Amino acid sequence: MNLAYSIERHAFLNGARIAVKYKDTTYTYEQLNRNIDAYANLLTSYGVKQGDRVSIWLPNCMEFIYAFYATLKIGAICVPINYLFKSAESEYILKNSGAVILFTTKEKIPLVEEVLSTTSLRKVSIIDGCNRNLEGFEDISSSKLNNYNLFQSVDLSPDEGACILYTSGTTGKPKGVELSHYNLNTNAEFYADSIELSENHYGCIVTPLSHLLVLMAGLILILMKGGKFYLFEKYSTETVASMINQEKINFFIGVPAMYYMLLTLPEESRYDLSSLEICITSGGHMPLEVRNQFEARFNTVTIQAYGQTESSPVITVDSLKRERRFSSVGYPLPHLDVAIVDDNNNFLSHDEPGEIIVRGHCVMKGYWNNTEQTAKTIRNGWLHTGDIGKVDEDGYVYLLDRKKDLVIVGGYNVYPVELENVLYTHPAVLEVAVIGKKDERLGEIPKAYIALKKGFSVTEKEIIRFCLDRLASYKQIREVEFIREIPKTPTGKLMKRKLKGS
């Protein structure tokens, strides 16, 4: 097994078919495979062997795709780094993974120079020109990649590592999640079947390729099915909407914040998104009001997916073969078991809230070089997600909140996502995040941070009054703070920990 087989297969069967559009250039499957082969030959010339780690510190670009699949072709393990990371963050990942090769840009040279001596790096390949003669650095932007000799993917055991992706590190140092070729291949296959993705779908990639959401549910998924996608360097609401209209893109993947922003666009022909057939939302539960508005305005189907890096990443999805239940995060993928347990690891009945656990093909190999944390997270074959949820009698999964985001008000459990869903129904609210604030009498109280839509104004008292008729007394919002925007990660996920520290 090798994830790169899909590229070779489509290059052989239908090489002239378009695979990727990037900027003003179109790349067929044959061209894509040849460029990946050039990178694979480059890596072997560096002495990279099966199991070695190759790191990619690049923005969204074709070179990211070449380096990623070339690493897989030769049996090495890919270690993506978020392009926005600074030297301390990247140094930790390079050291912890033991990466021997790094692909990056000339912009990052000063940062790499700072940390090079503390890592295992043997070579730093610069994709866009290196205007200085630096030991250990090599410019591969020109003639170095003219080697188009065929390179057939190495046949690997399904359990061989394909990627190490580092978690955000909200509770300390980031942990490297090792995923196998089997993890990613099987997760992608079942996911594609659930949403009925085919070679006729034309997707767009707008979030960083270094993030597993788009790496699996975008890049790997689309190329596995023989479809095509438009690659954006970064997300811009106007640019993305205009390109969807121009190219008649029919498959969109984004985090909830992007859907909010698309809804704020004026109703002009250049922002016509009616070509969209499937719109995936992940990286957080999309509020029902936003989801309903999006489907009504653009006459499309939204698909809620749920998972995490440790689960390759998809656990549940709104399958098009089943009823979509908007209050849920979908139905488990085939050959996955999902259960709910209490703090003592006792299995709970239907509709009882507790921690979501999962077992099956999606469960990671483990945390890289961290057997202690692996043993805490995977117990008896079950991956403990750290998310609070419930399962109904039909098997649909409902996400209530992160375990650490739970707010306990006078002994009652309050789930911020429930309060956020209510607040999103207010006509003035653009974005909202609810967190727990310490309180002498109740222990904690819910506090809402709200970003308003342009042209709207509302007071704290009005927001609190709005919630009175919609929430039980112990769930009431007690404080409101208006801010310009909710802090987000580079992939658009809300960063509640920054609000807690404010």
Phi, psi and omega per residue, in radians:
M1 nan 2.497 3.048
N2 -2.793 2.233 -3.131
L3 -1.018 -0.440 -3.112
A4 -1.302 -0.194 3.106
Y5 -0.968 -0.636 -3.066
S6 -1.070 -0.659 3.109
I7 -1.136 -0.829 -3.119
E8 -1.106 -0.689 -3.119
R9 -1.083 -0.862 -3.103
H10 -1.250 -0.523 3.063
A11 -1.140 -0.612 -3.139
F12 -1.355 -0.775 -3.044
L13 -1.361 -0.653 -3.049
N14 -2.666 1.113 -3.017
G15 -1.073 -0.443 -3.108
A16 -1.443 -0.093 -3.134
R17 -1.219 2.449 -3.141
I18 -1.229 2.316 3.099
A19 -1.856 -0.810 -3.035
V20 -2.452 2.488 2.893
K21 -2.052 2.261 -3.121
Y22 -2.440 2.122 -3.036
K23 0.982 -2.117 -3.100
D24 -1.818 0.268 -3.030
T25 -2.063 2.476 3.100
T26 -1.910 2.399 -3.128
Y27 -2.141 2.173 3.082
T28 -1.450 2.983 3.099
Y29 -1.108 -0.642 3.116
E30 -1.138 -0.795 3.123
Q31 -1.109 -0.723 3.136
L32 -1.060 -0.816 -3.125
N33 -1.127 -0.678 3.130
R34 -1.120 -0.727 3.134
N35 -1.208 -0.603 3.053
I36 -1.144 -0.718 3.090
D37 -1.038 -0.689 3.119
A38 -1.063 -0.732 3.107
Y39 -1.190 -0.641 3.112
A40 -1.120 -0.734 3.081
N41 -1.129 -0.635 3.094
L42 -1.093 -0.792 -3.125
L43 -1.104 -0.712 3.117
T44 -1.165 -0.570 3.084
S45 -1.154 -0.424 3.068
Y46 -1.424 -0.099 -3.130
G47 1.472 0.315 3.129
V48 -1.250 2.317 -3.084
K49 -2.038 2.967 3.093
Q50 -0.996 2.302 3.135
G51 1.608 -0.297 3.064
D52 -1.150 2.705 3.125
R53 -1.772 2.304 3.104
V54 -2.081 2.144 -3.082
S55 -1.750 2.518 3.127
I56 -2.142 1.982 3.130
W57 -2.062 1.296 -3.025
L58 -2.320 2.671 2.954
P59 -1.313 3.132 3.048
N60 -1.102 2.065 -3.141
C61 -2.889 2.932 -3.137
M62 -1.122 -0.600 -3.124
E63 -1.079 -0.536 3.061
F64 -1.076 -0.798 -3.123
I65 -1.118 -0.768 3.126
Y66 -1.034 -0.862 -3.085
A67 -1.138 -0.671 -3.113
F68 -1.112 -0.946 -3.088
Y69 -1.256 -0.520 3.082
A70 -1.138 -0.709 3.094
T71 -1.041 -0.766 3.116
L72 -1.156 -0.705 -3.110
K73 -0.980 -0.725 -3.055
I74 -1.529 -0.021 3.105
G75 1.534 0.169 3.069
A76 -1.473 3.060 -3.077
I77 -1.960 2.244 -3.088
C78 -1.523 2.362 3.114
V79 -2.172 1.605 3.109
P80 -1.292 2.550 3.056
I81 -2.168 2.333 3.087
N82 -1.008 2.246 -3.039
Y83 -1.146 -0.352 -3.138
L84 -1.450 -0.130 -3.127
F85 -1.133 2.648 3.087
K86 -1.710 -3.016 -3.001
S87 -1.117 -0.724 -3.095
A88 -1.121 -0.739 -3.127
E89 -1.174 -0.779 -3.131
S90 -1.222 -0.648 3.118
E91 -1.047 -0.752 -3.140
Y92 -1.047 -0.802 -3.111
I93 -1.152 -0.773 3.134
L94 -1.087 -0.731 -3.133
K95 -1.230 -0.811 -3.069
N96 -1.137 -0.671 -3.113
S97 -1.396 -0.388 -3.064
G98 1.222 0.545 -3.124
A99 -1.032 2.438 -3.124
V100 -1.820 -0.357 3.126
I101 -2.289 2.490 3.069
L102 -2.277 2.248 2.980
F103 -1.759 2.191 3.130
T104 -2.705 -2.981 -3.109
T105 -1.944 2.903 3.136
K106 -1.105 -0.436 3.099
E107 -1.047 -0.550 -3.064
K108 -1.581 -0.043 -3.080
I109 -0.956 -0.858 -3.141
P110 -1.016 -0.670 3.135
L111 -1.211 -0.697 3.132
V112 -1.168 -0.676 3.105
E113 -1.009 -0.616 -3.122
E114 -1.111 -0.599 -2.975
V115 -1.942 -0.103 -2.987
L116 -0.955 -0.751 -3.043
S117 -1.205 -0.297 -3.104
T118 -1.679 0.008 -3.067
T119 -1.948 3.137 3.086
S120 -1.685 0.169 -3.051
L121 -1.092 2.289 3.050
R122 -1.726 -0.465 -3.087
K123 -2.657 2.446 3.036
V124 -2.054 1.994 -3.086
S125 -1.692 2.111 -3.117
I126 -1.715 2.137 -3.002
I127 -1.463 -0.310 -3.011
D128 -2.158 0.516 3.048
G129 1.695 2.331 3.125
C130 -2.147 1.863 -3.012
N131 -1.517 0.178 3.089
R132 -2.238 2.596 3.108
N133 -1.537 1.676 -3.055
L134 -2.047 2.329 3.126
E135 -1.139 2.269 3.128
G136 1.599 -0.195 3.132
F137 -1.835 2.523 3.126
E138 -2.446 2.321 3.084
D139 -1.439 2.040 3.135
I140 -1.979 0.387 -3.040
S141 -1.391 -0.204 -3.073
S142 -2.229 -1.939 -2.932
S143 -1.190 -0.302 -3.114
K144 -1.067 -0.402 -3.056
L145 -1.900 0.477 3.091
N146 -1.536 0.111 -3.128
N147 -1.518 1.658 -3.093
Y148 -1.719 0.422 3.094
N149 -1.061 2.435 -3.138
L150 -1.005 2.375 3.059
F151 -2.299 1.924 -3.132
Q152 -1.476 2.408 -3.110
S153 -1.036 2.435 3.082
V154 -1.225 2.345 3.113
D155 -1.401 2.127 -3.019
L156 -2.059 2.748 2.931
S157 -1.120 2.448 -3.129
P158 -0.960 -0.462 -3.069
D159 -1.507 -0.003 3.113
E160 -1.163 2.506 -3.134
G161 -1.151 2.415 3.078
A162 -1.903 -0.743 -3.068
C163 -2.472 2.666 2.868
I164 -2.149 2.023 -3.129
L165 -2.016 2.277 -3.034
Y166 -1.600 2.292 3.123
T167 -1.240 2.931 -3.024
S168 -1.234 -0.239 3.060
G169 1.247 0.688 -3.091
T170 -1.201 -0.358 -3.135
T171 -2.018 0.423 -3.136
G172 2.479 -2.625 -3.141
K173 -1.133 2.513 3.088
P174 -1.041 2.580 3.095
K175 -1.904 2.379 -3.140
G176 -1.502 1.990 -3.121
V177 -1.563 2.004 3.125
E178 -1.591 2.137 3.107
L179 -2.014 2.452 -3.088
S180 -1.602 2.947 3.036
H181 -1.053 -0.655 3.110
Y182 -1.135 -0.802 3.106
N183 -0.888 -0.984 -3.012
L184 -1.262 -0.717 -3.125
N185 -1.125 -0.832 -3.088
T186 -1.206 -0.735 3.124
N187 -1.062 -0.735 3.136
A188 -1.142 -0.736 -3.118
E189 -1.085 -0.859 -3.114
F190 -1.200 -0.591 3.112
Y191 -1.151 -0.820 3.129
A192 -1.051 -0.727 3.115
D193 -1.107 -0.676 -3.089
S194 -1.155 -0.637 -3.114
I195 -1.747 0.089 3.095
E196 1.014 0.751 3.081
L197 -1.322 2.407 -3.115
S198 -2.381 -3.140 3.114
E199 -1.150 -0.229 -3.128
N200 -1.512 -0.021 -3.131
H201 -1.549 2.457 -3.133
Y202 -2.093 1.857 -3.058
G203 -1.713 3.051 3.002
C204 -2.378 2.402 3.131
I205 -1.874 2.008 -3.036
V206 -2.068 -0.296 3.119
T207 -1.765 2.880 -3.052
P208 -1.065 2.351 3.100
L209 -1.120 -0.315 3.117
S210 -1.255 -0.174 -3.129
H211 -1.719 2.368 -3.007
L212 -1.107 -0.514 3.127
L213 -0.893 -0.879 -3.083
V214 -1.563 -0.448 3.119
L215 -1.094 -0.798 3.134
M216 -1.521 -0.936 -3.018
A217 -1.367 -0.031 3.070
G218 -2.088 -1.357 -3.048
L219 -1.024 -1.079 -3.072
I220 -1.082 -0.779 -3.067
L221 -1.078 -0.896 -3.056
I222 -1.174 -0.776 -3.120
L223 -1.218 -0.500 3.072
M224 -1.127 -0.672 -3.097
K225 -1.491 -0.122 -3.140
G226 1.434 0.339 3.080
G227 -1.486 -2.828 3.120
K228 -2.459 2.845 3.095
F229 -2.592 2.742 3.036
Y230 -1.739 2.192 -3.103
L231 -1.714 2.099 3.078
F232 -1.722 2.474 3.079
E233 -1.129 -0.712 3.115
K234 -2.746 2.933 -3.077
Y235 -1.482 2.269 2.956
S236 -2.420 2.136 -3.033
T237 -0.956 -0.865 -3.100
E238 -1.146 -0.778 -3.118
T239 -1.109 -0.802 -3.117
V240 -1.123 -0.793 -3.136
A241 -1.089 -0.735 3.132
S242 -1.106 -0.692 -3.122
M243 -1.260 -0.626 3.054
I244 -1.030 -0.752 3.121
N245 -1.155 -0.797 -3.079
Q246 -1.170 -0.772 -3.053
E247 -1.581 -0.147 -3.077
K248 1.017 0.802 3.084
I249 -1.149 2.411 -3.071
N250 -2.100 0.104 -3.111
F251 -2.429 2.041 -3.083
F252 -2.122 2.433 3.084
I253 -2.186 2.196 3.139
G254 -2.797 2.920 3.060
V255 -1.557 2.816 -3.069
P256 -0.898 -0.666 -3.099
A257 -1.021 -0.572 -3.136
M258 -1.204 -0.596 3.103
Y259 -1.193 -0.661 3.072
Y260 -1.035 -0.800 -3.065
M261 -1.182 -0.651 3.099
L262 -1.130 -0.559 3.124
L263 -1.250 -0.340 -3.140
T264 -1.456 -0.126 -3.133
L265 -1.194 2.532 3.051
P266 -1.143 2.673 -3.110
E267 -1.432 1.396 3.125
E268 -2.031 2.745 -3.089
S269 -1.077 -0.571 -3.127
R270 -1.217 -0.258 3.092
Y271 -1.904 0.476 3.118
D272 -1.324 2.007 -3.107
L273 -1.870 0.389 -3.054
S274 -1.189 -0.223 3.094
S275 -1.265 -0.329 -3.077
L276 -1.150 2.272 3.093
E277 -1.852 -0.722 -3.110
I278 -2.249 2.254 3.111
C279 -2.208 1.908 -3.105
I280 -1.524 2.318 2.994
T281 -2.163 2.307 3.126
S282 -2.642 -3.092 -3.103
G283 1.345 0.423 -3.112
G284 2.438 2.705 -3.110
H285 -1.441 2.142 -3.118
M286 -1.321 2.228 3.122
P287 -0.960 2.487 -3.074
L288 -1.037 -0.691 -3.109
E289 -1.098 -0.747 3.130
V290 -1.126 -0.741 -3.119
R291 -1.116 -0.783 3.129
N292 -1.105 -0.752 3.135
Q293 -1.095 -0.727 -3.097
F294 -1.139 -0.792 -3.135
E295 -1.139 -0.692 -3.121
A296 -1.188 -0.740 -3.077
R297 -1.253 -0.730 -3.008
F298 -1.845 0.055 3.066
N299 0.906 0.921 -3.093
T300 -2.322 3.134 -3.138
V301 -1.966 2.163 3.057
T302 -1.683 2.476 -3.121
I303 -2.137 2.059 3.087
Q304 -1.554 2.225 3.060
A305 -2.078 2.651 3.123
Y306 -2.376 2.447 3.074
G307 3.031 -2.868 3.113
Q308 -2.756 2.947 -3.094
T309 -0.957 -0.720 -3.096
E310 -1.141 -0.218 -3.124
S311 -1.974 0.342 2.884
S312 1.322 0.168 -0.024
P313 -1.951 -0.076 -2.880
V314 -1.566 2.271 3.046
I315 -1.849 -0.870 -3.138
T316 -2.270 2.769 3.131
V317 -2.744 2.670 3.009
D318 -1.262 1.673 -3.137
S319 -1.254 2.355 3.103
L320 -1.291 -0.130 3.098
K321 -1.547 -0.071 -3.115
R322 -2.270 2.961 3.010
E323 -1.095 2.347 3.025
R324 -1.519 2.180 3.093
R325 -1.934 1.830 -2.964
F326 -1.083 -0.437 3.138
S327 -1.375 -0.186 3.124
S328 -1.746 3.075 3.012
V329 -1.877 0.387 3.025
G330 1.804 -2.920 -3.050
Y331 -2.006 2.517 -3.113
P332 -1.011 2.515 3.023
L333 -1.071 2.729 3.105
P334 -0.982 2.560 3.087
H335 1.118 0.482 2.983
L336 -2.125 2.402 3.026
D337 -1.837 2.246 3.096
V338 -2.076 2.313 3.135
A339 -2.429 2.926 3.118
I340 -2.116 2.315 -3.141
V341 -2.251 2.759 3.064
D342 -1.570 -3.033 -3.083
D343 -1.154 -0.309 3.105
N344 -1.740 0.224 3.096
N345 1.191 0.429 3.045
N346 -1.517 2.384 3.138
F347 -1.236 2.386 -3.096
L348 -1.812 2.804 -3.122
S349 -1.451 3.075 3.122
H350 -0.968 2.428 3.049
D351 1.210 0.116 3.033
E352 -1.596 2.219 -3.127
P353 -1.334 2.485 3.102
G354 -3.034 -2.884 -3.119
E355 -1.400 2.376 3.085
I356 -1.396 2.233 3.038
I357 -2.202 2.701 -3.062
V358 -2.545 2.581 3.023
R359 -2.438 2.694 -3.120
G360 2.363 -2.781 -2.991
H361 -1.097 -0.360 -3.013
C362 -1.453 -0.260 -3.003
V363 -1.201 2.202 -3.088
M364 -0.954 2.818 2.994
K365 -1.142 -0.644 3.139
G366 2.634 3.103 3.054
Y367 -1.440 2.287 -3.073
W368 -1.070 2.169 3.105
N369 0.956 0.622 -3.121
N370 -2.583 1.283 -3.081
T371 -1.185 -0.524 -3.118
E372 -1.136 -0.855 3.127
Q373 -1.197 -0.582 3.090
T374 -1.070 -0.778 -3.127
A375 -1.143 -0.541 3.110
K376 -1.285 -0.546 -3.034
T377 -1.591 -0.637 3.116
I378 -1.928 1.959 -3.106
R379 -2.192 2.125 -3.125
N380 0.958 0.634 3.106
G381 1.483 -0.120 -3.121
W382 -1.680 2.259 3.043
L383 -1.494 2.115 3.105
H384 -1.584 1.993 -2.966
T385 -1.388 -0.421 -3.021
G386 1.391 0.087 3.113
D387 -1.754 2.524 3.081
I388 -1.686 2.281 -3.130
G389 -2.803 -2.970 3.080
K390 -2.624 2.862 3.104
V391 -2.187 2.278 3.134
D392 -1.462 3.118 -3.046
E393 -1.173 -0.296 3.105
D394 -1.650 -0.019 3.086
G395 1.672 0.009 3.094
Y396 -1.275 2.500 -3.083
V397 -1.807 2.414 3.136
Y398 -2.103 2.183 3.141
L399 -1.630 2.114 3.136
L400 -1.681 -0.788 3.080
D401 3.108 3.015 2.963
R402 -1.242 2.514 -3.128
K403 -0.966 -0.699 -3.100
K404 -1.348 -0.251 3.139
D405 -1.607 -0.114 3.118
L406 -0.989 2.344 3.107
V407 -1.900 2.169 -3.118
I408 -1.852 1.900 -3.047
V409 -1.863 1.849 3.139
G410 0.984 0.591 3.131
G411 1.605 -0.146 3.114
Y412 -1.651 2.407 3.065
N413 -1.395 2.185 3.090
V414 -2.094 2.222 -3.097
Y415 -1.759 1.974 -3.073
P416 -0.905 -0.602 -3.089
V417 -1.096 -0.577 3.108
E418 -1.133 -0.746 3.122
L419 -1.186 -0.677 3.120
E420 -1.102 -0.694 3.115
N421 -1.071 -0.663 3.096
V422 -1.163 -0.789 -3.100
L423 -1.141 -0.538 3.126
Y424 -1.186 -0.265 3.090
T425 -1.415 -0.166 3.097
H426 -1.295 2.300 -3.042
P427 -1.106 -0.335 -3.098
A428 -1.596 -0.197 -2.990
V429 -1.529 2.159 3.041
L430 -1.627 -0.902 3.131
E431 -2.422 2.631 3.128
V432 -2.611 2.556 3.009
A433 -2.430 2.283 3.138
V434 -1.931 2.299 3.117
I435 -2.284 2.945 3.060
G436 -1.606 2.370 3.090
K437 -2.071 2.388 -3.112
K438 -1.056 2.466 -3.131
D439 -2.503 2.302 -3.072
E440 -1.091 -0.671 -3.052
R441 -1.454 -0.792 -3.022
L442 -1.786 -0.092 -3.073
G443 1.558 -1.006 3.054
E444 -2.521 2.702 2.996
I445 -2.319 2.624 3.090
P446 -1.327 2.267 3.064
K447 -2.106 2.344 -3.109
A448 -1.874 2.279 2.955
Y449 -1.788 2.193 -3.008
I450 -2.243 2.314 2.955
A451 -1.846 2.238 -3.068
L452 -1.601 2.702 3.032
K453 -1.230 2.672 3.111
K454 -1.029 2.369 3.084
G455 1.483 -0.022 -3.132
F456 -1.905 2.594 3.024
S457 -2.433 2.552 -3.136
V458 -2.779 2.647 -3.121
T459 -1.749 2.911 3.087
E460 -1.056 -0.744 -3.133
K461 -1.082 -0.673 -3.139
E462 -1.158 -0.670 3.101
I463 -1.144 -0.798 -3.137
I464 -1.094 -0.735 3.114
R465 -1.106 -0.650 3.127
F466 -1.040 -0.630 -3.088
C467 -1.409 -0.350 -3.020
L468 -1.011 -0.711 -3.097
D469 -1.501 -0.034 -3.012
R470 -2.035 -0.186 -3.072
L471 -2.360 2.608 3.045
A472 -1.073 2.732 -3.021
S473 -1.023 -0.679 -3.103
Y474 -1.285 -0.264 3.128
K475 -1.609 -0.033 -2.991
Q476 -1.072 2.467 2.976
I477 -1.155 2.205 -3.104
R478 -1.784 -0.429 3.129
E479 -2.452 2.590 3.092
V480 -2.324 2.347 3.035
E481 -2.221 2.210 3.141
F482 -1.606 2.249 3.132
I483 -2.304 2.847 -3.065
R484 -1.156 -0.769 3.059
E485 -2.726 2.706 3.116
I486 -1.359 2.291 3.094
P487 -1.012 2.452 -3.095
K488 -2.358 2.755 2.996
T489 -1.337 2.970 3.094
P490 -1.030 -0.351 3.128
T491 -1.687 0.072 3.035
G492 1.655 0.052 3.108
K493 -1.348 2.484 3.137
L494 -1.190 2.393 -3.112
M495 -1.846 1.467 -3.098
K496 -1.171 -0.475 -3.107
R497 -1.116 -0.498 3.089
K498 -1.224 -0.598 3.106
L499 -1.226 -0.630 3.137
K500 -1.156 -0.500 -3.137
G501 -1.556 -0.041 -3.078
S502 -1.425 nan nan
